[in-house]
Amino acid sequence: MRRDTNQLFFQLVALMLSVIMVHAVYVTVVRPNADSIIEHAAEVAAAGGEYVVPRTFFVVIKDFEQEACFILMLWALAIMGYKAQTARREARMLEMPLVSVSEGMRVLPDDAGQLVRPLQSLPDQQQGYLLPRALSTALSRFQVTSSVEAATEAAHSVCENESSRLDSELSMVRYITWAIPSIGFIGTVRGIGKALGQAHEAMAGDIAGVTASLGVAFNSTFVALLISMVVMFFMHQLQLSQERLVLDTYTYCENRLLRFLKSQPT
């Protein structure tokens, strides 16, 4: 419960910081530069020159849809960074000798209580990590049932449940990866609708308004699709690290504990 509360608090703070940072950059840098470039192109056209649609970086990303996409991108990256850091901390525990079982030993049900004590003495945060939970659950089940199969099934069940939990916690990131191109398409519809409303100006020979509106349409989709590709890449990398963590944890349990369990003394 505390872990879920911390994650929710982090996500809310990350969203607020993303909004503040991106909007500040847009207000102070992006839009002033974009407006300056567009005004210069309009002045050239008014002086009798050819009107060229500006395609600079600032002009491409200046609209509200692109701003919203960058906000969502930073939010998603912050969430994934938080989860990746947690996965790295848990992965470091795979290098620790959490159970003192050496080659050739046999662990009987009466020994399980002694082996679980070092796990229970870990800090509260580490006790909530996957590896200590899997080992503790397997040892507790073995102590109660005296069954190697039950202990193995318990460790496997903990790992499977953790895999499902990690996958479900990525639902917000998946929503963001869906929302980013959707916002881009909203910009496309808005730009095309605005261009159609200025069709009479184009028929009169003034195509500046129509081209600017079409620029909004295509730029928003272009930026949104690029950003969604970046977010999807990092999301798949995070999923890979989480899946590797679960598999390595079960392998650790199998190699360091489960193969040494013996239900009855010989």
C-alpha positions as CSV (number, residue, x, y, z in Angstrom):
1,M,0.0,0.0,0.0
2,R,2.8,2.4,0.9
3,R,4.6,1.5,-2.3
4,D,1.5,2.3,-4.4
5,T,1.0,5.6,-2.5
6,N,4.6,6.6,-3.2
7,Q,4.2,5.8,-6.9
8,L,1.0,7.8,-7.2
9,F,2.6,10.8,-5.4
10,F,5.7,10.6,-7.7
11,Q,3.5,10.5,-10.8
12,L,1.5,13.6,-9.8
13,V,4.6,15.5,-9.0
14,A,6.2,14.4,-12.2
15,L,3.2,15.6,-14.2
16,M,3.2,19.0,-12.5
17,L,6.9,19.5,-13.1
18,S,6.5,18.4,-16.7
19,V,3.8,20.9,-17.3
20,I,5.7,23.7,-15.7
21,M,9.0,23.0,-17.4
22,V,7.6,22.5,-20.9
23,H,5.3,25.5,-20.7
24,A,8.1,27.7,-19.5
25,V,10.3,26.7,-22.4
26,Y,7.5,27.3,-24.9
27,V,6.6,30.8,-23.4
28,T,10.2,32.0,-23.2
29,V,11.9,30.3,-26.1
30,V,9.8,28.4,-28.6
31,R,6.9,30.7,-29.4
32,P,8.8,34.0,-29.4
33,N,11.3,32.5,-31.9
34,A,8.5,30.9,-34.0
35,D,6.5,34.2,-34.1
36,S,9.7,36.1,-35.2
37,I,10.4,33.7,-38.0
38,I,6.7,33.7,-39.3
39,E,6.6,37.5,-39.1
40,H,9.8,37.8,-41.1
41,A,8.3,35.5,-43.8
42,A,5.1,37.6,-43.9
43,E,7.1,40.8,-44.3
44,V,9.1,39.3,-47.2
45,A,5.8,38.3,-48.8
46,A,4.3,41.8,-48.2
47,A,7.3,43.4,-49.9
48,G,6.5,41.4,-53.0
49,G,8.7,38.5,-52.5
50,E,7.7,34.8,-52.6
51,Y,5.9,33.5,-49.5
52,V,7.8,30.5,-48.2
53,V,6.3,28.4,-45.5
54,P,8.9,28.4,-42.6
55,R,10.0,24.8,-41.6
56,T,12.4,25.6,-38.8
57,F,12.5,23.6,-35.6
58,F,10.7,26.3,-33.6
59,V,7.9,26.7,-36.2
60,V,7.3,22.9,-36.4
61,I,6.9,22.5,-32.6
62,K,5.2,25.8,-31.7
63,D,1.5,24.7,-31.5
64,F,-0.4,23.6,-28.4
65,E,-0.7,20.0,-29.6
66,Q,3.1,19.6,-29.8
67,E,3.4,21.2,-26.4
68,A,1.0,18.7,-24.9
69,C,3.0,15.9,-26.6
70,F,6.2,17.0,-25.0
71,I,4.6,17.2,-21.6
72,L,3.3,13.7,-21.9
73,M,6.7,12.5,-23.2
74,L,8.5,13.9,-20.1
75,W,5.8,12.5,-17.8
76,A,6.1,9.0,-19.3
77,L,10.0,9.2,-19.2
78,A,9.8,10.2,-15.5
79,I,7.5,7.3,-14.7
80,M,9.7,4.8,-16.6
81,G,12.8,6.2,-15.0
82,Y,11.3,5.7,-11.6
83,K,10.4,2.1,-12.4
84,A,13.8,1.4,-14.0
85,Q,15.6,2.7,-10.9
86,T,13.5,0.4,-8.7
87,A,14.3,-2.6,-11.1
88,R,18.0,-1.8,-10.9
89,R,17.9,-1.7,-7.0
90,E,16.1,-5.1,-7.0
91,A,18.5,-6.5,-9.6
92,R,21.5,-5.6,-7.3
93,M,20.1,-8.0,-4.7
94,L,20.7,-10.9,-7.0
95,E,24.4,-10.4,-6.2
96,M,23.9,-10.8,-2.5
97,P,24.1,-14.2,-0.6
98,L,20.7,-13.9,1.0
99,V,20.6,-17.6,1.9
100,S,23.6,-19.3,3.5
101,V,23.5,-22.7,1.6
102,S,26.7,-24.1,0.3
103,E,27.2,-26.8,-2.3
104,G,26.5,-30.3,-1.0
105,M,24.2,-29.2,1.8
106,R,20.7,-30.4,2.3
107,V,18.0,-28.1,3.7
108,L,15.3,-29.9,5.8
109,P,12.0,-28.4,6.9
110,D,13.5,-27.8,10.4
111,D,16.2,-25.7,8.8
112,A,13.9,-23.3,7.0
113,G,13.2,-21.2,10.1
114,Q,16.9,-20.5,10.5
115,L,17.4,-19.6,6.9
116,V,14.5,-17.2,6.8
117,R,15.7,-15.1,9.7
118,P,18.4,-13.1,7.7
119,L,15.6,-12.3,5.2
120,Q,13.4,-11.0,7.9
121,S,16.2,-8.8,9.3
122,L,16.5,-6.9,6.0
123,P,15.3,-3.3,6.0
124,D,11.6,-2.9,5.3
125,Q,12.1,-1.6,1.8
126,Q,14.3,-4.5,0.8
127,Q,11.9,-7.0,2.4
128,G,9.4,-5.8,-0.2
129,Y,11.6,-6.6,-3.1
130,L,10.9,-9.6,-5.3
131,L,13.9,-11.8,-4.4
132,P,13.5,-11.7,-0.6
133,R,9.7,-12.2,-0.9
134,A,10.2,-15.2,-3.2
135,L,12.8,-16.8,-0.9
136,S,10.8,-16.1,2.3
137,T,7.6,-17.5,0.8
138,A,9.4,-20.6,-0.5
139,L,11.0,-21.3,2.9
140,S,7.8,-20.6,4.9
141,R,5.8,-23.0,2.6
142,F,8.6,-25.6,2.9
143,Q,8.6,-25.3,6.7
144,V,4.8,-25.8,6.9
145,T,4.3,-28.4,4.3
146,S,7.7,-30.2,4.2
147,S,7.1,-30.4,0.5
148,V,9.7,-29.4,-2.1
149,E,7.1,-29.1,-4.8
150,A,5.0,-26.8,-2.6
151,A,8.1,-24.6,-2.0
152,T,8.9,-24.5,-5.7
153,E,5.3,-23.7,-6.6
154,A,5.3,-20.9,-4.0
155,A,8.4,-19.2,-5.4
156,H,7.1,-19.6,-9.0
157,S,3.7,-18.1,-7.9
158,V,5.4,-15.0,-6.3
159,C,7.4,-14.4,-9.5
160,E,4.3,-14.8,-11.7
161,N,2.3,-12.4,-9.6
162,E,5.1,-9.9,-9.6
163,S,5.3,-10.1,-13.4
164,S,1.6,-9.5,-13.7
165,R,1.9,-6.5,-11.2
166,L,4.7,-4.9,-13.1
167,D,2.8,-5.3,-16.4
168,S,-0.3,-3.7,-14.9
169,E,1.7,-0.8,-13.5
170,L,2.7,0.1,-17.1
171,S,-0.9,0.8,-18.0
172,M,-0.4,4.6,-17.5
173,V,2.6,4.6,-19.8
174,R,0.6,2.6,-22.4
175,Y,-2.2,5.2,-22.2
176,I,0.4,8.0,-22.7
177,T,1.8,6.2,-25.8
178,W,-1.8,6.0,-27.2
179,A,-2.6,9.6,-26.2
180,I,0.4,11.2,-27.9
181,P,-0.4,10.3,-31.5
182,S,-4.1,11.0,-30.7
183,I,-3.2,14.5,-29.7
184,G,-1.3,14.8,-33.0
185,F,-4.4,13.8,-34.9
186,I,-6.4,16.4,-33.1
187,G,-3.9,19.0,-34.3
188,T,-4.4,17.6,-37.8
189,V,-8.1,18.0,-37.7
190,R,-7.9,21.5,-36.2
191,G,-5.4,22.6,-38.8
192,I,-7.4,21.2,-41.7
193,G,-10.6,22.7,-40.4
194,K,-9.0,26.1,-40.1
195,A,-7.6,25.8,-43.6
196,L,-11.0,25.0,-45.0
197,G,-12.4,28.1,-43.2
198,Q,-9.8,30.2,-45.0
199,A,-10.4,28.8,-48.5
200,H,-12.0,32.0,-49.7
201,E,-8.7,33.8,-48.9
202,A,-6.8,31.3,-51.0
203,M,-9.3,31.8,-53.9
204,A,-8.6,35.5,-53.7
205,G,-4.8,34.8,-54.0
206,D,-3.8,35.0,-50.4
207,I,-2.5,31.5,-49.5
208,A,-0.6,32.5,-46.4
209,G,-3.4,31.6,-44.0
210,V,-4.2,28.3,-45.7
211,T,-0.5,27.2,-45.7
212,A,-0.1,28.2,-42.1
213,S,-3.1,26.1,-41.1
214,L,-2.0,23.1,-43.1
215,G,1.4,23.5,-41.4
216,V,-0.3,23.1,-38.1
217,A,-2.1,20.0,-39.3
218,F,1.0,18.2,-40.6
219,N,3.5,19.4,-38.0
220,S,1.4,18.2,-35.1
221,T,1.1,14.7,-36.5
222,F,4.8,14.6,-37.4
223,V,6.0,15.6,-34.0
224,A,3.5,13.3,-32.2
225,L,4.5,10.3,-34.2
226,L,8.2,10.9,-33.5
227,I,7.6,11.4,-29.8
228,S,5.5,8.2,-29.6
229,M,8.3,6.3,-31.2
230,V,10.8,7.5,-28.6
231,V,8.4,6.7,-25.7
232,M,7.7,3.2,-27.1
233,F,11.4,2.5,-27.4
234,F,12.0,3.3,-23.7
235,M,8.9,1.4,-22.6
236,H,10.0,-1.8,-24.4
237,Q,13.5,-1.4,-22.8
238,L,11.8,-1.1,-19.4
239,Q,9.6,-4.2,-20.0
240,L,12.7,-6.1,-21.0
241,S,14.6,-5.2,-17.8
242,Q,11.5,-6.1,-15.7
243,E,11.0,-9.4,-17.4
244,R,14.7,-10.2,-17.0
245,L,14.5,-9.3,-13.3
246,V,11.6,-11.8,-12.8
247,L,13.4,-14.6,-14.7
248,D,16.7,-14.0,-12.9
249,T,14.9,-14.0,-9.5
250,Y,13.4,-17.4,-10.1
251,T,16.7,-18.7,-11.4
252,Y,18.4,-17.4,-8.2
253,C,15.8,-19.2,-6.1
254,E,16.2,-22.4,-8.0
255,N,20.0,-22.4,-8.0
256,R,20.6,-21.0,-4.5
257,L,17.8,-22.7,-2.5
258,L,15.2,-24.9,-4.2
259,R,17.6,-27.6,-5.4
260,F,19.0,-28.0,-1.9
261,L,15.6,-28.7,-0.3
262,K,14.9,-32.2,0.9
263,S,11.6,-33.2,2.5
264,Q,13.0,-36.1,4.5
265,P,16.4,-36.9,5.9
266,T,18.2,-39.8,4.3
